Amino acid sequence: MAEPAPPEPRVRETPADLALPAAAIALAPHPTRPLLAAGDVDGDVYLYAYSCTEGENRQLWSSGHHLRSCRDVAFAPDGQRLFTVAKDKAVHVLTVEEGRLETRIPKAHGSALNCVLPIDDHLFATGDDNGMVKVWDLRKGDAVLEARQQEEYISAMAVDANGKILLTTSGDGTLGVFNVKRRRFELVSEPQNGDLTSVALLKRGRKVACGSSEGTIYLFNWDGFGAASDRFALRAESVDCMVPITDSIVCVGSLDGVIRAVSVLPNRVLGCVGQHPGEPVERLALAPGGRLLASCAHDQKVKFWDVSALVGLVVDDYRKKKKKGGPLRALSGKAAGSGQDFFAGLRDDEEEAAEGSGGEDSDGDSDGCPDRNACSLVLSKLAQELRLRIPHTTLAQAGIMFLAWRIRSTLGEVTVEEAARATGTHHISKHFKGSTARQLMPHVGPW
């Protein structure tokens, strides 16, 4: 009798977590392949291959050449080399295939190094704890630009698509601008509140977003680096790291362990992508293709999150009124508070329509329907969704199913008005007076 074939390996939504021997504080995705580099507080560097197929994550190699904590890692644009910098003031260049040390620059700076950024196949930039910025040319084996124009540590760096302008954020709250092509310093912005911790280019390079230790995102125009053009305060302890997902959406990591998706112009916190409970998020890295986001924190894990829902997301221009202290919307299957919620998006549409039509003075606890047309519009959307499952669903049936789903936990003889007031559905409940929760329950069906 033939032995049964082994079961097919399970395919996950995201790769399994990577466990490290020590806390990772540096993370970088390969530009084209499913590879991820990580550096930890012990000075070790690891290269992992990751996959959504169960059991296929594996460590390819590790390097222990650094004597102190590895603070940043970055792949060369061609993906053939990996740059690493550490508290030991050394710059290492490793081959990606073997992890072999190809170039070592000992005592590259006078202070501990904090970040590294490859600019092209030959040039790369480094920043240290004392505000010094250097641009190196591998062909010469030496720095071609050195400048100390910022007073505190260099926290992050970014370069434009042409490799001409280098931007640096610093602990003194300023944004530095360097001209790589002309090998000179250009200007430094006025200081902002708190440390500037991260930087990202958005809006096709026309806007620059900087995160701060105060939990604020500062925006600069590309032709106006001297002063911030706008600022957006998040309900977060800090913005410690930032990575652009699209041209107008970034993901940010904070001290509270939450990874938030944030829209820039219009400025809005969209929700929670993932979390490291109780652990500060150190770094974020977007995998090639833009579907997977990797994060590391002090829990000695690298986690992966599905951010594909953000790619095609369109954010309305009007500012939604939101109750302070409310939970963040879950934007991925692994985010806190997420689940298989068929009505979640439609519920948000109902809330946005009701709040948007109510104006600045509208009361979220009012019993009146501020806009019957807005409620009907939401019900029409719901009916369209339900017709995919139940043919010939009417607008009234959609409303009844919506209400029944919202109040299915109240099985007593409670009126729709009373139950809906407690669940925030009073705007729609006004159209279904006289029904009780028990009468509506049979309409819920599989939901």
Secondary structure as GFF3:
##gff-version 3
##sequence-region A 1 447
A	DSSP	beta_strand	18	19	.	.	.	ID=ss1
A	DSSP	beta_strand	24	29	.	.	.	ID=ss2
A	DSSP	beta_strand	35	40	.	.	.	ID=ss3
A	DSSP	beta_strand	45	49	.	.	.	ID=ss4
A	DSSP	beta_strand	58	63	.	.	.	ID=ss5
A	DSSP	beta_strand	70	75	.	.	.	ID=ss6
A	DSSP	beta_strand	81	86	.	.	.	ID=ss7
A	DSSP	beta_strand	91	95	.	.	.	ID=ss8
A	DSSP	beta_strand	101	105	.	.	.	ID=ss9
A	DSSP	beta_strand	113	118	.	.	.	ID=ss10
A	DSSP	beta_strand	123	128	.	.	.	ID=ss11
A	DSSP	beta_strand	132	137	.	.	.	ID=ss12
A	DSSP	beta_strand	142	148	.	.	.	ID=ss13
A	DSSP	beta_strand	154	159	.	.	.	ID=ss14
A	DSSP	beta_strand	165	170	.	.	.	ID=ss15
A	DSSP	beta_strand	175	179	.	.	.	ID=ss16
A	DSSP	beta_strand	184	188	.	.	.	ID=ss17
A	DSSP	beta_strand	196	202	.	.	.	ID=ss18
A	DSSP	three_ten_helix	203	205	.	.	.	ID=ss19
A	DSSP	beta_strand	207	212	.	.	.	ID=ss20
A	DSSP	beta_strand	216	221	.	.	.	ID=ss21
A	DSSP	beta_strand	230	233	.	.	.	ID=ss22
A	DSSP	beta_strand	241	244	.	.	.	ID=ss23
A	DSSP	beta_strand	249	253	.	.	.	ID=ss24
A	DSSP	beta_strand	258	263	.	.	.	ID=ss25
A	DSSP	beta_strand	268	275	.	.	.	ID=ss26
A	DSSP	beta_strand	281	286	.	.	.	ID=ss27
A	DSSP	beta_strand	292	297	.	.	.	ID=ss28
A	DSSP	beta_strand	301	306	.	.	.	ID=ss29
A	DSSP	alpha_helix	308	311	.	.	.	ID=ss30
A	DSSP	alpha_helix	344	358	.	.	.	ID=ss31
A	DSSP	alpha_helix	372	387	.	.	.	ID=ss32
A	DSSP	alpha_helix	395	406	.	.	.	ID=ss33
A	DSSP	alpha_helix	416	423	.	.	.	ID=ss34
A	DSSP	alpha_helix	426	429	.	.	.	ID=ss35
A	DSSP	three_ten_helix	430	432	.	.	.	ID=ss36
A	DSSP	alpha_helix	437	440	.	.	.	ID=ss37
A	DSSP	three_ten_helix	441	443	.	.	.	ID=ss38
###
